[in-house]
Amino acid sequence: MLTQVTENDSWDKDLKHKERLFVLHFCTDDLTFLNATASYKTVYKERDKATGQITERSNEVCEAASSRLMAKEKIKLAIAKLLSETQADLDEKNGYKLLKDLMVMADFNPADIIDSQGVLKKDLSELGELAKCVSAITPTKYGLKIDLVDRSKYMQMYLRYLNLIRPENVVEEQLKVVLMVPKAKSVEEWNEIAGEKS
């Protein structure tokens, strides 16, 4: 059964306390923005009843549980409504900065940051915006190991953002089709085939 959201309904209508916190983290928190697993891990913690000690759930558990939570219609509606409300109220500069960072991390070229040996091409302070794409620098016995952020993760986040604020425009990634030519056995034959195609 689908729930109809009207203009007078608040974004958190019919949400339980922890569901409301989950949606707030997913839509507004800098560290968990558009990351369901991280949002779930932040909100749903386990407490040992005997000692009162709080422990975090594993990433696998959080990923599965957040996926189930995101499938609920009331959660989807709350996220769409809160994102549209906060986007309207967001300071233009902060919104631009967040989206720009997301785009930088989704679209950077690793060759602009490290060389073929895995060494930084420039000092981090000289990399500018690209410095955000370095996730870790670890000393090893062979030198420094440079880890870069996972571009595919940020591409998915950016596409998910576009789909949430504009659900009528489904964003898809498409690969360009390259013209396939017959295999040539000699340079002359290749030149002849290339001449026919141009």
Buried (B, 14 or more C-beta within 10 A) or exposed (E): EEEEBEEEBEBBBEBEEEBBBBBBBBBEBEEBBBBBBBBBBBBBEEEEEEEEEEEEBEEEBBBBBBEEBBEEEBBBBBBBBBBBEBEEEBEEEEEEEBEEBBBBBBEBEEEEBBEEEBEBEEEEEEBEEBBBBBEEEEEEEEEEEBEBBEBEEBBBBBBBBBBBEEEEEEEEEEEEEEEEEEEEEEEEEBEEEEEEEE
